[in-house]
């Protein structure tokens, strides 16, 4: 017989808004996230004979922000088609799913549910005024309720790296100015 348990998870969402164009922001984000052929990376990781080999493969595949892109979902086609006219509204919305298997392993060793939040999701949206909005949910906030200092330490470092990349892409200083 099984059981079900419900846990409320409070998540801190960082929203960055910039007057930079969508393409410029995307380029800035992708400059820090590698775009390997992910199937090849996962094949190599599965064949790793040791943790040192696994780590070396990840380090060779990650971008300058320590992340690699696992998936990019272009949501704009489904969301911007005007149901009345069938015309595209010119809205762009992309969900990037990026991560680092070593980082994920370091967190899930302590809190297996951290695997629900890593890899991370970054949502990038074009705004009607020509600017861009970026949304990111903090992993540290999502796993805070599990009260694991080791997992939270890794999550805070991950959040800092992701937010540094997003702020740079948006032209926003770390203080939010």
C-alpha positions in Angstrom: 0.0 0.0 0.0 1.3 3.5 -0.8 1.0 6.9 0.8 1.0 10.4 -0.4 2.5 13.4 1.3 2.1 17.0 0.3 4.8 19.5 1.0 4.3 23.2 0.4 7.4 24.7 -1.2 8.0 28.5 -1.1 10.1 29.7 -4.0 11.9 33.0 -4.4 11.5 34.2 -8.0 14.0 36.7 -9.3 12.6 38.9 -12.1 15.1 41.0 -14.1 13.7 43.5 -16.6 16.0 45.3 -19.0 15.7 47.6 -22.0 18.1 45.3 -23.9 16.6 43.5 -26.9 15.6 39.9 -26.5 18.3 38.7 -29.0 21.0 40.5 -27.1 19.9 39.1 -23.7 19.6 35.6 -25.2 23.1 35.9 -26.6 24.4 37.1 -23.3 22.9 34.1 -21.4 24.0 31.6 -24.0 27.5 33.0 -23.8 27.8 31.5 -20.3 25.8 28.2 -21.0 27.4 25.7 -23.2 25.3 24.0 -25.9 26.9 20.6 -26.3 25.3 17.7 -28.1 23.7 16.6 -24.8 23.1 13.0 -25.9 26.8 12.6 -26.4 27.6 14.2 -23.0 25.2 11.9 -21.2 26.6 8.8 -23.1 30.1 9.8 -21.9 28.8 10.4 -18.4 27.2 7.0 -18.3 30.5 5.4 -19.4 32.6 7.3 -16.7 34.6 4.8 -14.6 35.0 7.1 -11.6 33.8 10.3 -10.0 37.0 12.0 -11.3 36.2 10.9 -14.8 32.5 12.1 -14.4 33.6 15.4 -13.1 36.2 15.9 -15.9 33.6 15.2 -18.6 31.2 17.8 -17.0 34.0 20.4 -16.7 34.8 19.8 -20.4 31.2 20.3 -21.4 30.1 23.2 -19.2 30.1 26.8 -20.2 31.8 29.7 -18.4 28.9 30.0 -15.9 29.4 26.3 -15.0 26.2 25.3 -16.9 25.2 23.4 -20.0 22.0 23.6 -21.9 19.8 20.5 -21.6 16.8 21.8 -23.4 15.4 25.0 -24.9 11.7 25.3 -25.3 10.5 28.0 -27.6 7.0 28.7 -26.1 6.2 31.7 -28.3 4.5 29.9 -31.1 1.9 28.4 -28.8 1.4 31.5 -26.8 1.5 34.3 -29.3 -0.8 32.9 -32.0 -3.8 35.2 -32.0 -6.9 32.9 -31.8 -9.0 35.4 -33.5 -6.9 36.2 -36.6 -4.3 33.4 -36.5 -1.6 36.1 -36.7 1.7 36.0 -34.8 1.9 38.7 -32.2 5.7 38.9 -32.3 6.1 37.8 -28.7 9.1 35.7 -27.8 9.2 33.4 -24.8 11.9 30.8 -24.2 12.4 28.4 -21.4 16.0 27.3 -21.0 16.7 24.3 -18.9 20.3 24.2 -17.9 22.4 22.6 -15.3 25.5 20.8 -14.2 25.4 17.1 -13.3 28.1 17.5 -10.7 26.2 20.3 -8.9 23.0 18.3 -9.1 24.8 15.3 -7.6 26.2 17.3 -4.8 22.7 18.5 -3.8 20.8 15.3 -4.3 23.2 13.4 -2.2 21.8 15.3 0.7 18.3 16.1 -0.5 17.0 13.9 -3.2 14.1 16.3 -3.9 16.7 18.8 -5.0 16.5 16.9 -8.3 13.2 18.6 -8.9 14.9 22.0 -9.1 18.1 21.2 -10.8 18.6 21.5 -13.7 17.3 25.1 -13.4 14.8 26.9 -15.5 15.4 30.3 -16.9 12.5 32.0 -18.6 13.2 34.8 -21.1 10.4 37.0 -22.5 10.4 39.8 -25.0 8.4 42.8 -23.9 6.1 45.0 -26.0 8.4 48.0 -25.5 11.4 46.1 -27.0 12.9 45.2 -23.7 13.3 41.8 -22.1 12.1 40.1 -18.9 14.0 37.2 -17.3 12.6 35.0 -14.5 14.6 32.6 -12.4 13.4 30.6 -9.4 16.0 30.2 -6.7 17.0 26.6 -6.0 18.1 27.5 -2.5 14.7 28.8 -1.6 13.0 25.7 -3.1 15.1 23.3 -1.0 15.2 25.5 2.2 12.4 23.5 3.8 14.5 20.3 3.8 16.9 21.9 6.3 20.1 20.5 4.8 23.1 22.8 5.2 25.3 20.9 2.7 22.6 20.9 0.0 21.7 24.5 0.7 25.3 25.6 0.4 25.5 24.1 -3.1 22.2 25.6 -4.1 23.2 29.1 -2.9 26.4 28.8 -5.0 24.4 27.6 -8.0 21.9 30.5 -7.6 24.8 33.0 -7.4 26.4 31.7 -10.6 23.1 31.7 -12.5 22.1 35.2 -11.2 25.5 36.6 -12.1 25.1 35.4 -15.6 21.5 36.7 -15.9 22.4 40.1 -14.5 25.4 40.4 -16.9 23.1 39.5 -19.8 20.6 42.1 -18.7 23.1 44.8 -17.9 22.1 44.9 -14.2 24.5 45.2 -11.3 24.5 42.7 -8.5 22.8 45.3 -6.3 19.9 45.4 -8.7 20.7 48.8 -10.2 
